[in-house]
Amino acid sequence: MTATKKNSSKDNRAPSRGLFVNTGNGPTFQAIDIGHPEYMAVIDPDTAFWSLVKKEKLADVLSGGDLSRAYAKKSKQFAKEMNTLRFGLKPSAVYFNPTERCNMNCTYCYIPEKMRRGGKHMPEKELLGALDILKQHFNSTLPKSSKPQIIFHGAEPLLNRDAVFAGIEAYGKDFLFGVQTNATLLDDSAVDFLTSRDVSIGISLDAPTARIADQTRKNWEGEGTFKYVIDAMKRLKGYDGWSVICTISSANLRYLTALVNFFHKQEVPTCLMNILRCTLPPSRRVKPGDEQAAKYFLAALDRTYELYQETGRGLPIGNFANILMAIIAPGARRLMCDISPCGGGRCFFALAPNGDMFPCSEFIGIDRFKGGNLFENDISDVLVTEPFKMVTGRKVEDIEPCRRCAIRHFCGSPCPAEAHEMNGGMHKTGAFCEFYEEQVRYALRVIADGKVDAYMWDGWEKGMKDTFAIQGV
């Protein structure tokens, strides 16, 4: 009787050997149009495996054949790697806000105005104490060969310059330091201090002319930042460790290609052209539409390729280069916004000037997402609090239509703060689905045409090796 039950149970299991694509235990391939004259992409959405397939061979791939048989041998490895990337990483970076204050009143800022106008600085003694706590934590969680990152972020960190510089001086051997600044306070002495200590420096500029740039980036009296940023760029020329962030909004959309020309002429080593976050209502007033944003952003990418062809010198747009990397080698991507769960609370966390901890700087000012306080709670305990788990538990599988999207592990449906505050829930989409979709399609065309090097930073292939190769598709 027991044997009969056992055999009956075994017989009821589905016996699929994975012989066919998209049925049983066979590979799950989705074909997507990438806008290329010769190729389509075939993707397994669960593992982010992809292949470019000539259109006339698509039917052969989907009916089985060499690709599916070869992939079947590697599918478990790819699934394991993707699972590690999504759920197996530990925080190794902190976005450290040393002050709530900012001397600017940018249209799209995600930090509440009240904090920026009259908020608090973190005193130097507390800042040094915070760095010591962080050092001890990372010493216990990261390999000895790994050096954690501290990015002094904003509001405007150089308003608390003495404390920030004291921290860099005291802990320069323990962390890789960076400063993200609006550049209005980046004078000669600040540049000398930071560059002599190999601190990475990020500055912000949204357009190649004051008339456009100063529409969204200006101080409390209405004066724009353009002239200050240009002065800072001159001071930084020749230093490898600096970059420029452009925030894409409806105000500067049509000037992105001109901005690429400007950055290239100024020998900017790398830049970011980030679509704005719509976490707070003011930013939504300068929100561009997806179609227009994609049109002008892709035109700017086209221009970087033309400049590379003309001069041999590239201008990597870091956020797009990261999408390329997410496709070519998912585990090597540098930015963790475009994967789900995102990097917030998982690869990094944010620290407010009073020691409060948040999954990401986007949540600073939203009390619901405070997980604890650096000076009062153990960091490891904070990382598993409910506010942090709300972010680290946000997965594309739980979001409609992301859960059935072929490119869900290249895009990641950013951003959780934006989705929560703008669209009403952690399992809602962010603001720019079609914009990210068009980036991925463009990236696959770049790969199909063999143009990847023109869009990437120097040495991007270092340390990489092929784990899957097949000819003839």
LOVO-822111 format. One record per atom (N, C-alpha, C, O): residue in three letters; y, x, z. Coordinates in steps of 0.05 Angstrom, whole numbers, plus 5000, padded with zeros to 4 digits. Layout:
N
alaYXZ ...
This chain:
473
met497650175000 met500050005000 met502550175000 met504450124985 thr502550385017 thr504850565017 thr505150704991 thr507450734981 ala502950794979 ala503050934953 ala504150754932 ala505650844915 thr503350504932 thr504250314912 thr507250284913 thr508650284893 lys508350254937 lys511250234941 lys512650484931 lys514850464918 lys511450714937 lys512750964929 lys512950984898 lys514951054887 asn510650914885 asn510650934856 asn512450724843 asn513850784823 ser512550494856 ser514350284845 ser517250374846 ser518750324828 ser518050504869 ser520750594871 ser521350804850 ser523450804838 lys519450984846 lys519851194825 lys520151074798 lys521851164782 asp518450874792 asp518550754765 asp521150614760 asp521850574736 asn522550524781 asn525050374777 asn527450554771 asn529550454764 arg527050814774 arg529350994768 arg529751024738 arg527851024723 ala532251044730 ala532851084702 ala531951364694 ala532751564706 pro530251384673 pro528951644666 pro530451804645 pro529351984633 ser533051734640 ser534551864618 ser534452174621 ser534952284642 arg533752304598 arg533652594598 arg536252704587 arg536452954583 gly538252544582 gly540852644573 gly540752724544 gly542052914536 leu539252584527 leu538952654499 leu541352564482 leu541852684461 phe542752364491 phe544852244474 phe547552254487 phe547852224511 val549552284470 val552352284479 val553252004488 val552751814474 asn554451984511 asn555751744521 asn553751524530 asn554451294533 thr551151604534 thr549251414545 thr547551554566 thr547151804564 gly546551404585 gly544751514605 gly545951764618 gly548251764627 asn544351974620 asn545152224632 asn546252414611 asn546652654617 gly546752324588 gly547952494567 gly550852564572 gly552052444590 pro551852754558 pro554752834562 pro556552604555 pro556052444537 thr558752584569 thr560752374564 thr563052504549 thr564652654561 phe563152454523 phe565252574507 phe567152354497 phe566352134488 gln569752404500 gln571752224489 gln573252374467 gln574052604471 ala573552254444 ala575052374422 ala577852274423 ala578352034425 ile579852454420 ile582652374420 ile584052504396 ile583452734388 asp585852354386 asp587552444364 asp589752624375 asp591252544393 ile589952874366 ile592053054376 ile594353094356 ile596053254360 gly594352934335 gly596452954315 gly596253194297 gly598253294287 his593853294294 his593453534277 his592053444251 his590453264251 pro592753574228 pro591653484203 pro588653534200 pro587353394185 glu587553734214 glu584753804211 glu582953744235 glu580653684231 tyr584153754259 tyr582453744283 tyr583053504300 tyr585253394301 met580953424314 met581153234337 met580053384361 met578753594359 ala580653284384 ala579553404409 ala577253224420 ala577452974419 val575153344429 val573053214443 val573053314471 val572853554476 ile573153124490 ile573553204519 ile571553054536 ile570952814532 asp570453204555 asp569053074578 asp571053044600 asp571753244613 pro572052804605 pro574152764625 pro573452854653 pro575252934668 asp570852844660 asp570152904688 asp570353204694 asp571053284716 thr569753374674 thr569653664679 thr571953804666 thr572354044671 ala573553664649 ala575753784634 ala574653974612 ala576254134601 phe572053954606 phe571054094583 phe572253974557 phe572553724556 trp572854144538 trp573954044513 trp573054214490 trp572354454494 ser573154104466 ser572754254442 ser574454144420 ser574853894419 leu575454314403 leu576854214379 leu574854194357 leu573354374351 val574753964344 val572753894325 val574053814298 val575953654298 lys573153934276 lys574153844251 lys573553554246 lys571353464253 lys575453404236 lys575153114234 lys572653034219 lys571352834226 glu571853184198 glu569453104183 glu566953154198 glu564753054190 lys567053304220 lys564653364236 lys564553204262 lys562653234278 leu566453024266 leu566552874291 leu564052704295 leu562952694317 ala563152574274 ala560752404277 ala558352564285 ala556652474301 asp558052814274 asp555752974281 asp555853054311 asp553753054324 val558253114321 val558453184350 val557752954367 val556252984387 leu558752714360 leu558252474377 leu555352364375 leu554552204391 ser553952454355 ser551152374352 ser549252584362 ser546852574356 gly550252774377 gly548552984388 gly549053234371 gly550853244354 gly547353434375 gly547553674359 gly548153914377 gly547753904401 asp548954134364 asp549254394378 asp551154374401 asp550654484423 leu553454244397 leu555554234418 leu554454104443 leu554654204465 ser553253864440 ser552353714464 ser550053864477 ser549853854502 arg548253984461 arg546054124474 arg546954374489 arg546054424511 ala548854514477 ala549954754491 ala551554674515 ala551354804536 tyr553054464513 tyr554654374536 tyr552854284559 tyr553454324582 ala550654154553 ala548854054574 ala547954284592 ala547554234616 lys547654524581 lys546754754597 lys548954844616 lys548354984636 lys551454784610 lys553654884626 lys555054664642 lys556754724659 ser554354414638 ser555854194649 ser556054204680 ser558054144692 lys553754274693 lys553854284722 lys555654504732 lys557054464752 gln555754734718 gln557554944726 gln560454854723 gln562054904741 phe561154724701 phe563854634697 phe564654424718 phe566854424728 ala562754244724 ala563354044745 ala563854164772 ala565654084787 lys562254374778 lys562654514804 lys565354654805 lys566654644826 glu566154784783 glu568654924782 glu571054724785 glu572954784800 met570854504772 met572954304774 met573154194802 met575354144813 asn570854144814 asn570754034842 asn572054234861 asn573454154880 thr571454494857 thr572654704875 thr575654714872 thr577154724891 leu576554694847 leu579454704842 leu580854464854 leu583054494864 arg579554234854 arg580853994864 arg580553954894 arg582353844907 phe578354044905 phe577753984933 phe577054214951 phe576754184975 gly576854454939 gly575954684955 gly577954894961 gly577255104973 leu580554854954 leu582555054959 leu583955014986 leu583954784997 lys585055224997 lys586555215022 lys589455285016 lys590055434997 pro591355185032 pro594155255028 pro594555555029 pro593455695047 ser596155665011 ser596755945011 ser599755995006 ser600656215001 ala601355775007 ala604155795002 ala605655585019 ala604555375025 val608155655025 val609855465040 val612555455027 val613855655021 tyr613455205022 tyr616255165013 tyr617855125038 tyr617854915051 phe619355335045 phe620655355071 phe623655285067 phe625155425054 asn624455055079 asn627254975077 asn628655075102 asn628354955123 pro630255285100 pro631655395123 pro634155245131 pro635355305152 thr634855045115 thr637254885122 thr636954615108 thr635654585087 glu638054405120 glu638254145108 glu640654125089 glu640853955072 arg642554305093 arg645154275080 arg645154385051 arg643554555044 cys646954275035 cys647354385009 cys650354365002 cys651654165010 asn651354564988 asn654154554980 asn654554404954 asn656754384943 met652254294943 met652354144918 met651553854923 met650253784943 asn652253684904 asn651553404905 asn650453324878 asn651553154864 cys648153444871 cys647053394845 cys646053104842 cys645052994862 thr646352994819 thr645852714814 thr642952634822 thr642452424833 tyr641052814815 tyr638252744818 tyr636852864842 tyr634352854843 cys638352964861 cys637053104884 cys635152914899 cys635752674903 tyr632853024908 tyr630952864922 tyr631352874952 tyr629952734967 ile633253034962 ile633753044990 ile636052844997 ile638152854984 pro635752675017 pro637752475023 pro640552595028 pro640752815039 glu642552455019 glu645352555020 glu646252615048 glu647552815053 lys645452455067 lys646252495095 lys645352775105 lys646852905119 met642952855098 met641953115106 met643553335092 met644253535105 arg644053305067 arg645453515052 arg648353555060 arg649353775059 arg649553335069 arg652453355077 arg652753485104 arg654553655107 gly651153415124 gly651653505151 gly649253585166 gly649153565191 gly647153665152 gly644653725166 gly644653985181 gly646754115184 lys642354065191 lys642054295209 lys641054535194 lys639554515175 his641854775203 his640655025196 his638355085216 his638454985239 met636355235207 met634455335226 met635555605237 met636155785222 pro635855625263 pro636955875275 pro635156115268 pro632756085264 glu636456345267 glu634956585259 glu632556635276 glu630356705266 lys632856605303 lys630656655321 lys628356465315 lys625956555315 glu628956215309 glu626756025303 glu625556085276 glu623056065273 leu627156175257 leu626056235231 leu624056475233 leu621956465221 leu624856675248 leu622956895252 leu620456815267 leu618256905260 gly620856635286 gly618456525300 gly616656365282 gly614256375284 ala617856215264 ala616356055245 ala614756235226 ala612356185221 leu615956445217 leu614456635199 leu612156765214 leu610056815203 asp612556825240 asp610356945255 asp608056745258 asp605756825256 ile608656495264 ile606556295266 ile605056265239 ile602656255239 leu606556265217 leu605356245191 leu603556485185 leu601456465173 lys604556725192 lys603056965188 lys600356945203 lys598257015191 gln600356865228 gln597856845243 gln595956645231 gln593556685230 his597056425221 his595356215209 his594056325184 his591656295181 phe595556445166 phe594456535141 phe592556765146 phe590656805130 asn593056935166 asn591157145172 asn588457035179 asn586357175175 ser588356795190 ser585756675198 ser584556505177 ser582156435179 thr585956435155 thr584856255135 thr584556375108 thr582956275091 leu585956595102 leu585856715075 leu584456985076 leu584457115097 pro583257065054 pro582057335053 pro584157555057 pro586557515052 lys583357775068 lys585257995074 lys586658095049 lys588858195050 ser585358065026 ser586458155001 ser588557964990 ser589958034971 ser588757735002 ser590657524992 ser593257535008 ser593257545032 lys595557524993 lys598157525006 lys599457255003 lys599957174980 pro599957105024 pro601156835021 pro603956855011 pro605357055014 gln604956625001 gln607656614990 gln609456445008 gln608556245019 ile611956535011 ile613956375024 ile616256345004 ile617456544996 ile616856094997 ile619056044979 ile621255904994 ile620955675003 phe623456044999 phe625755925012 phe627055734992 phe627955804970 his627155485000 his627655264982 his629955104993 his631255175013 gly630554884979 gly632954734987 gly632554434989 gly630454314983 ala634754344997 ala637554414998 ala638254694988 ala636854794970 glu640354824999 glu641155094989 glu640555305010 glu642055325029 pro638455465007 pro637655645027 pro639655865034 pro639755965056 leu641355935014 leu643256155020 leu645656065037 leu647256235044 leu645755805043 leu647655725064 leu646855825091 leu648455855109 asn644355895094 asn643256015119 asn642356295112 asn640156385121 arg644056435098 arg643356695086 arg642456905107 arg640457045103 asp643956935129 asp643257145148 asp640457105160 asp639057305163 ala639756865166 ala637056815177 ala634956865156 ala632856975162 val635456765131 val633556805110 val633057105105 val630757195102 phe635257255102 phe634957545097 phe633657695120 phe632157885116 ala634157605144 ala632857725168 ala629857675166 ala628257855173 gly628957435157 gly626157375155 gly624857545133 gly622657645137 ile626157575111 ile625057745089 ile624858035098 ile622858165092 glu626858135112 glu626858405122 glu624558455141 glu623258665141 ala624158265159 ala622158305181 ala619258265171 ala617458385182 tyr618858095151 tyr616158015143 tyr615558085114 tyr613857955102 gly617058275103 gly616658345075 gly613858445068 gly612958425045 lys612458555088 lys609758655083 lys607658445086 lys605258485078 asp608458215096 asp606458005103 asp606357775082 asp604357635080 phe608557735068 phe608757515049 phe609957605023 phe611357805021 leu609357455002 leu610757474977 leu613057274979 leu612557034982 phe615557364978 phe617857194982 phe619157104956 phe619157254937 gly620156864956 gly621756764934 gly624056604945 gly623956494968 val626156584930 val628556414937 val629256244913 val629656344891 gln629455984918 gln630355804897 gln633155714905 gln633555584926 thr635155774888 thr637955734895 thr639555614872 thr638755644849 asn641755484879 asn643455374858 asn645255584846 asn646855534828 ala645155834857 ala646456074847 ala649456094853 ala650756284847 thr650555884866 thr653455904872 thr654056114894 thr656356204895 leu652156184910 leu652556384931 leu651056654925 leu650856824943 leu650256684901 leu648656914893 leu650557134884 leu650657204860 asp651857264904 asp653857464897 asp652457744894 asp649957754896 asp654057954890 asp652858214885 asp651158314908 asp648958414904 ser652058274932 ser650558374956 ser647958224959 ser645958334966 ala647957954953 ala645457804955 ala643457894934 ala641157924940 val644457934910 val642658024888 val641558294895 val639158344891 asp643158474905 asp642258744912 asp640058734934 asp638058864932 phe640558564954 phe638558534975 phe635958434964 phe633758544970 leu636058214949 leu633558084940 leu632058244920 leu629658264922 thr633458364901 thr632058514880 thr630858774891 thr628858864882 ser632158894910 ser631159144922 ser628659094938 ser627159284945 arg628058844945 arg625658774960 arg623658604944 arg621858484955 asp624058604917 asp622258474899 asp621858174905 asp619658064901 val623958054914 val623857764919 val624257614892 val626057684877 ser622557424886 ser622957264862 ser625357084866 ser625656974888 ile626957044845 ile629356894847 ile629356674826 ile629156734802 gly629556424835 gly629856204816 gly632656084818 gly633556024840 ile633956044795 ile636555914795 ile636355674777 ile634355634763 ser638455504777 ser638355254763 ser640655224743 ser642955284749 leu639955134719 leu641955084698 leu640754874679 leu638454914670 asp642354674673 asp641254444658 asp642154434629 asp641154274613 ala644154594621 ala645154574594 ala646654834587 ala647454984605 pro647154884561 pro648355134553 pro651455134554 pro652755334548 thr652554904561 thr655554884563 thr656254744589 thr654754594600 ala658654814599 ala659554694624 ala659954394621 ala659354244640 arg660754304598 arg661254024594 arg658853854600 arg659053634611 ile656553944592 ile654053794596 ile652753864623 ile652053694639 ala652654124629 ala651254214654 ala652654104679 ala651254034698 asp655254084678 asp656654004702 asp656753694707 asp657853604726 gln655553554688 gln655353254692 gln653553194716 gln654153004731 thr651353334719 thr649453274740 thr649353474763 thr648353404784 arg650353714758 arg650253924779 arg653153994786 arg654454144772 lys654053884809 lys656853934817 lys656953924848 lys655253814861 asn659154024858 asn659454034887 asn660753774897 asn661153584882 trp661253764923 trp662153514936 trp664953434926 trp665753204928 glu666453624916 glu669153574905 glu669053514875 glu671153464863 gly666653524863 gly666353464835 gly666453704816 gly666353664792 glu666653944827 glu666654184810 glu663854264803 glu662054254820 gly663454334778 gly660754404768 gly659954684775 gly661554844784 thr657354744770 thr656155004778 thr656055194755 thr655355424759 phe656655104730 phe656055264707 phe657055554709 phe655555744704 lys659655584715 lys660855854715 lys659456034735 lys659256274731 tyr658655924758 tyr657356084779 tyr654556174769 tyr653756404774 val653155994756 val650456064746 val650656284725 val649056474724 ile652656264707 ile652956474686 ile653456744699 ile652356944690 asp655156754719 asp655657004733 asp653157114746 asp652657354744 ala651556934757 ala649057024770 ala647057134749 ala645757334754 met646957004726 met645157094705 met645957374696 met644157534690 lys648457434695 lys649357704687 lys648457904708 lys647658124701 arg648657834733 arg647758014755 arg644758064754 arg643858284762 leu643257864745 leu640357884746 leu639158014721 leu636758084722 lys640658034700 lys639658144675 lys638358424680 lys639558594693 gly635958454670 gly634458704674 gly632458684697 gly630758864699 tyr632658484714 tyr630758444735 tyr628558264725 tyr629058044715 asp626058344729 asp623758184718 asp623157934734 asp622157744724 gly623957944760 gly622957724778 gly624857494781 gly625257394803 trp626157404759 trp627857164762 trp627156964740 trp626057034719 ser627956724744 ser627456504725 ser629656294729 ser631156294748 val629656114710 val631555894710 val630055624709 val628255594692 ile630855444726 ile629755164724 ile631854984711 ile634154974720 cys630954844691 cys632554624680 cys631154364687 cys628754334684 thr632754174698 thr631653914703 thr632453724680 thr634753684674 ile630353614668 ile630853444645 ile631653164654 ile630253034669 ser633953074644 ser634952804650 ser636152684625 ser636252814604 ser637052434627 ser638352314604 ser640952454597 ser641852434574 ala642152604616 ala644652734611 ala644452984593 ala646253044578 asn642153124594 asn641953374579 asn639753374558 asn639253584545 leu638453154555 leu636053134538 leu636553254510 leu634853404500 arg638753184498 arg639253254470 arg640053554467 arg640553644444 tyr640353694489 tyr641253964488 tyr639154174495 tyr639754404500 leu636654084497 leu634454254506 leu633954484486 leu633454714494 thr634154424460 thr633654634440 thr635954844441 thr635455084439 ala638454744444 ala640654934447 ala640355094472 ala641155334473 leu639254974493 leu638855124518 leu636755344514 leu637055564525 val634655294499 val632755494493 val634055734479 val633555964486 asn635755674459 asn637255894446 asn638856054465 asn638956294464 phe640255914483 phe641956034503 phe640356214522 phe641056444527 phe638156114533 phe636456264551 phe635356514537 phe635356734549 his634456484512 his633356714498 his635456924494 his634957164497 lys637856844487 lys640057034482 lys640757174508 lys641457414508 gln640557034531 gln641157154557 gln638857314569 gln639057424591 glu636657334553 glu634257484561 glu633157384588 glu632257544605 val633057124591 val631757004614 val628757054612 val627556994591 pro627557174632 pro624657244631 pro622857004627 pro620957004611 thr623356794642 thr621856544640 thr623456314651 thr625356354666 cys622856074642 cys624355844652 cys622355614657 cys620055614648 leu623355414670 leu621955154673 leu623754944662 leu626254944667 met622654754647 met624054524639 met622654284650 met620954154637 asn623254214675 asn621854014690 asn623153734686 asn625553704689 ile621553544679 ile622553274678 ile623253194707 ile621853264726 leu625553054710 leu626452994737 leu624552824753 leu623052664741 arg624552854779 arg622952684797 arg624652444804 arg627052464810 cys623352214804 cys624751964809 cys624051854837 cys623851614841 thr623852044856 thr623151964884 thr625251794896 thr624651594909 leu627851864893 leu630051714905 leu631551554883 leu631651634860 pro632751324891 pro634151154871 pro636251304855 pro636451244831 pro637951484865 pro639951604849 pro638851744824 pro640051744802 ser636551874827 ser635352014804 ser634451824782 ser634451894758 arg633751584789 arg632851394769 arg635051294751 arg634451194729 arg637551344759 arg639751264742 arg640151454719 arg641451384699 val638951694720 val639051874697 val636251934686 val635752144675 lys634451734690 lys631751764680 lys631651714650 lys632551504641 pro630651904634 pro630351854605 pro627751704600 pro625951694616 gly627651574577 gly625151454568 gly623151654560 gly623851874552 asp620551584562 asp618351774555 asp618551874527 asp618352114522 glu618951694508 glu618851764480 glu621051964473 glu620552164460 gln623451904483 gln625752084477 gln625352344491 gln625952554480 ala624452344516 ala624052584531 ala622052764517 ala622453004514 ala619852644508 ala617752804494 ala618852914467 ala618353144461 lys620352754453 lys621452844427 lys623153094430 lys622753294416 tyr625053094449 tyr626853314452 tyr625553554466 tyr626253784460 phe623653504484 phe622253724498 phe620453874478 phe620454114478 leu619053724461 leu617353854441 leu618954004421 leu618054214411 ala621353904414 ala623054044396 ala623954314408 ala624154514394 ala624454314435 ala625154564448 ala622754764448 ala623155004444 leu620354654451 leu617954824449 leu617754944421 leu617155184418 asp618154784401 asp618154884373 asp620055114370 asp619455314357 arg622455094382 arg624455304380 arg623555564393 arg624155774384 thr622155544416 thr621155784429 thr619255934410 thr619156174409 tyr617655784395 tyr615755904376 tyr617356044354 tyr616656264346 glu619355904343 glu620956024322 glu622256284331 glu622256484317 leu623356284355 leu624556524366 leu622556754370 leu623256994365 tyr620156684378 tyr618056884381 tyr617357004354 tyr616957244352 gln617256834333 gln616756934307 gln618957114296 gln618557314283 glu621457034302 glu623757184292 glu624257444306 glu625057644294 thr623657454332 thr624457684348 thr622157834361 thr622558064369 gly619857714363 gly617657834377 gly617857814407 gly616057914422 arg619857674416 arg620257644445 arg620057344452 arg621357174440 gly618357284471 gly617857004478 gly619756904500 gly621157064513 leu619856644503 leu621156514526 leu619156314537 leu619256074529 pro617456394555 pro615456204566 pro616855984581 pro618456034599 ile616255734574 ile617055504590 ile614855444609 ile612755334601 gly615155524634 gly612955544653 gly611355294657 gly608955304659 asn612655064657 asn611154814662 asn609354744638 asn607154644641 phe610254814613 phe608554774590 phe606354984589 phe604054924583 ala607055234595 ala605055444596 ala602855374615 ala600555444611 asn603555244637 asn601655154657 asn599754944646 asn597354944652 ile600754764629 ile599054564616 ile597154704597 ile594754644597 leu598154894582 leu596355054565 leu594155184581 leu591855184574 met594955304604 met593055444621 met591055244633 met588655304636 ala591955004639 ala590254794650 ala587954724631 ala585854644639 ile588554744605 ile586554684584 ile584754924579 ile582354904578 ile585955164577 ile584455404569 ile582755504593 ile580455564589 ala583955514617 ala582555614640 ala583655464665 ala585355574679 pro582555234670 pro583655064692 pro584055204718 pro586155154732 gly582355374726 gly582555504752 gly584755714754 gly585355804776 ala585855784731 ala587955994730 ala590755884729 ala592656034728 arg591055624729 arg593655504727 arg595355584751 arg594255624773 arg597955614747 arg599755724768 arg601155504783 arg601655534807 leu601755284770 leu603055054784 leu601054844789 leu599254794772 met601254714812 met599154524820 met600054234820 met598854074833 cys602254184807 cys603153904805 cys601453744785 cys601053504788 asp600553884764 asp599153744742 asp596153744745 asp594653804726 ile595153684769 ile592353624774 ile592253434797 ile594153414813 ser590053284799 ser589953084820 ser587353124836 ser585153124824 pro587553154863 pro589953144879 pro591853374872 pro590953594864 cys594453324875 cys596353534869 cys596253754890 cys594553744908 gly597953954888 gly597854174907 gly598954114934 gly598554264953 gly600453894937 gly601753824962 gly599753784984 gly598053614983 gly600053945006 gly598253925028 gly595554055024 gly593854075042 arg595054144999 arg592454254991 arg592654544984 arg590954704991 cys594654614968 cys595154894961 cys597655004975 cys597955244978 phe599354824982 phe601854904996 phe602754675013 phe601754445011 phe604754725031 phe606054505045 phe608954585049 phe609754805042 ala610554395058 ala613354435061 ala614154435090 ala613054285107 leu616154595097 leu617154625124 leu620054555125 leu621654675111 ala620854365141 ala623654275144 ala624954465165 ala623654605180 pro627654465166 pro629154645183 pro628654605213 pro629054785229 asn627654365221 asn627054325249 asn624054385256 asn623154325278 gly622654485236 gly619754545240 gly617854325231 gly615454365232 asp618954095223 asp617153875214 asp615753955189 asp616854095172 met613253875187 met611553945164 met610953705146 met610353485156 phe611253745120 phe610753535100 phe608853645079 phe608753895075 pro607353475065 pro605653575044 pro607153725022 pro606053905010 cys609653635016 cys611253754995 cys614153705001 cys614853515016 ser615853864990 ser618753834994 ser619753564985 ser621753454996 glu618453444965 glu619253174956 glu619152964978 glu620552764976 phe617553014998 phe617352815020 phe619252865043 phe619452695061 ile620653085043 ile622553135065 ile624652925065 ile625952865045 gly625052805088 gly626952575091 gly625452315091 gly626652105097 ile622852315084 ile621252065085 ile619352095110 ile617252225108 asp620151975132 asp618852025158 asp615951965158 asp614352085173 arg615151775141 arg612351685141 arg610451925134 arg608151925141 phe611552115119 phe609852335110 phe610152595126 phe609352805118 lys611352565149 lys611452795168 lys608752805182 lys607752615194 gly607453045179 gly604753075191 gly604753195219 gly602853165233 gly606953325226 gly607053455252 gly609353655252 gly611053655234 asn609353835272 asn611554025274 asn610354305279 asn608554335295 leu611354495264 leu610254775265 leu610354885293 leu608555035301 phe612454815309 phe612754935335 phe611254775357 phe611154865380 glu610254545350 glu608954375369 glu605954335364 glu604454275382 asn605154355339 asn602354295331 asn601054525317 asn602454695305 asp598454535319 asp596954735304 asp596954655274 asp596554425267 ile597454855257 ile597754805228 ile595154675217 ile595354485202 ser592854775225 ser590354655215 ser590054365222 ser588954215207 asp591054285246 asp590954005254 asp592853835237 asp592153605229 val595153945231 val597153795215 val596053745187 val596553525176 leu594653935176 leu593653905148 leu591653685145 leu591053595122 val590553575167 val588553355164 val589653105177 val588152915182 thr592253085182 thr593452845192 thr593552635170 thr593252695146 glu593952385177 glu594052165158 glu596152205137 glu595652155113 pro598652285144 pro600652325123 pro599752535102 pro600352495078 phe598452745110 phe597452945091 phe595152835076 phe594952885052 lys593352685089 lys590952585075 lys591752375054 lys590352335034 met594052235058 met594952045038 met595552185012 met595052074990 val596552435013 val597152594989 val594752734979 val594152724955 thr593252874996 thr590953024987 thr588652834978 thr586852924964 gly588752584986 gly586752394978 gly587452234953 gly585852074944 arg589752284942 arg590652144918 arg589152264893 arg589652494886 lys587352104881 lys585752204859 lys586152034834 lys586551794836 val586052164811 val586352014786 val584151794783 val584651594769 glu581851844795 glu579751644793 glu580451374805 glu579251174799 asp582551374823 asp583351134837 asp585851004824 asp586850804834 ile586851124802 ile589351034790 ile588750914763 ile587351034747 glu589850684758 glu589650554732 glu592150604716 glu594350544727 pro592050694691 pro589750734674 pro588651014675 pro586951084658 cys589551184694 cys588751464694 cys585751504696 cys584651694684 arg584451324710 arg581551364715 arg579851354690 arg577651454690 arg580951234668 arg579451234643 arg580851404621 arg580251374597 cys582651574629 cys584151734610 cys582652004606 cys581852134625 ala582452084581 ala580952324574 ala582252574584 ala580952774589 ile584952574587 ile586352814594 ile587252814624 ile589152954631 arg585852654640 arg586752614667 arg586852874684 arg588352894703 his585153074678 his585153314693 his587053524681 his587253744693 phe588353474660 phe590453644649 phe593153544658 phe595053704660 cys593453294664 cys595953174672 cys596153124702 cys597953214715 gly594152984712 gly594052934741 gly595652704752 gly595852664776 ser597052554734 ser598652334742 ser600652404764 ser600752274785 pro602352604759 pro604352674779 pro606552454780 pro606852304761 cys607952434801 cys607952584826 cys607452384848 cys608452164847 pro605852444870 pro605252244890 pro607752134904 pro607851904910 ala609752314909 ala612152214923 ala613652014904 ala614551804913 glu613752084879 glu615051914859 glu613551644857 glu614751434856 ala610851664855 ala609251424852 ala609551244876 ala609750994873 his609551354900 his609751204924 his612451064927 his612650834933 glu614551224923 glu617251114928 glu618350944905 glu619850754909 met617651014880 met618650874857 met616850634849 met617850424843 asn614250684849 asn612450484839 asn610850334860 asn609150164853 gly611250404886 gly610250234907 gly607450304918 gly606250134931 gly606450544913 gly603850604925 gly602850874916 gly603450974894 met601150994933 met600051254927 met598151244903 met597651444890 his596951014898 his595150984876 his596350854852 his595050714836 lys598950884850 lys600450804826 lys600951054809 lys600751274818 thr601651004784 thr602451234766 thr605151334774 thr606651204788 gly605851574764 gly608551674767 gly610351554746 gly609851334736 ala612451704738 ala614451584721 ala614151654692 ala615451524675 phe612551844684 phe612751954657 phe609951994644 phe609352214635 cys608351784643 cys605651804633 cys605651904604 cys604252104597 glu607151774586 glu607151844558 glu608252124553 glu607452264535 phe610252204569 phe611352474566 phe609252694571 phe609052884555 tyr607552654592 tyr605452854597 tyr603252834576 tyr602153044568 glu602652594566 glu600652564545 glu601452724520 glu599852864508 glu604052704513 glu604952844489 glu604853144493 glu604453294474 gln605453244517 gln605153524523 gln602353624518 gln601953834506 val600353474528 val597653564525 val596753564495 val595453744486 arg597553354481 arg596953344452 arg598253584437 arg596953704420 tyr600653644444 tyr602053874432 tyr600554134439 tyr600154304422 ala599754164464 ala598354404473 ala595754444457 ala595054664450 leu594254224453 leu591754244437 leu592354324408 leu590754454396 arg594554234397 arg595354314370 arg596054614370 arg595254754351 val597354714391 val598054994393 val595455164393 val595255364380 ile593455074408 ile590855214409 ile589455204382 ile588455404373 ala589554974369 ala588254944343 ala589455134322 ala588055234305 asp592055174324 asp593455344305 asp593555634313 asp594755804298 gly592355714335 gly592255984343 gly594956104352 gly595556334347 lys596655934364 lys599356024371 lys599856064401 lys602156084409 val597756074416 val597956074445 val599756294456 val601456244473 asp599456534446 asp600956764456 asp603956724456 asp605356824473 ala604856574436 ala607756534433 ala608956374456 ala611356374460 tyr607356224470 tyr608256044491 tyr607656144519 tyr608556014539 met606256364521 met605356454548 met606756704557 met608056844541 trp606556754583 trp607756994594 trp605957234587 trp603557204581 asp607157474587 asp605657714580 asp603357754599 asp603557714623 gly601057834588 gly598757894604 gly597257654614 gly595757674633 trp597757424602 trp596557174613 trp593557184612 trp592257044627 glu592357334593 glu589457334590 glu588057534610 glu585557544611 lys589557684624 lys588457894641 lys586457774661 lys587057584676 gly584057894662 gly582057804681 gly580457564672 gly578657484687 met580957454649 met579457224639 met577057304623 met577057524611 lys575057134622 lys572757174605 lys571756904596 lys571956704609 asp570556904572 asp569456664561 asp566956584576 asp565256744582 thr566756324583 thr564356214595 thr562856024577 thr560655944583 phe564055964554 phe562755784535 phe563855834507 phe566355844504 ala562155874488 ala563055924461 ala560955814441 ala558555854445 ile561855674421 ile560155574400 ile561655564374 ile564055494373 gln560355634353 gln561555654327 gln560955404310 gln558855274315 gly562655344291 gly561955154271 gly562754864276 gly561854694262 val564454814297 val565254544302 val568254514295 val569354294298 
